[in-house]
Amino acid sequence: EKEAAELGKGSFKYAWVLDKLKAERERGITIDIALWKFETPRYYVTVIDAPGHRDFI
């Protein structure tokens, strides 16, 4: 959250976790697919971050 805010991308703080490429973080768009899996006592959750920008579809 702090790193995203320092680069003026505070509103992208949750996407920042999955966007690992430097270009993704600088441009604020997803270029590569990322998965994040976790579980709660009741659920298995998979968060999928996929490109939506027309240059990467």
PyMOL commands that set and color helices and strands:
alter all, ss='L'
color gray80, all
select helices_A, chain A and resi 2-6+10-18+22-27+54-56
alter helices_A, ss='H'
color red, helices_A
select strands_A, chain A and resi 34-39+44-49
alter strands_A, ss='S'
color yellow, strands_A
deselect
rebuild
show_as cartoon
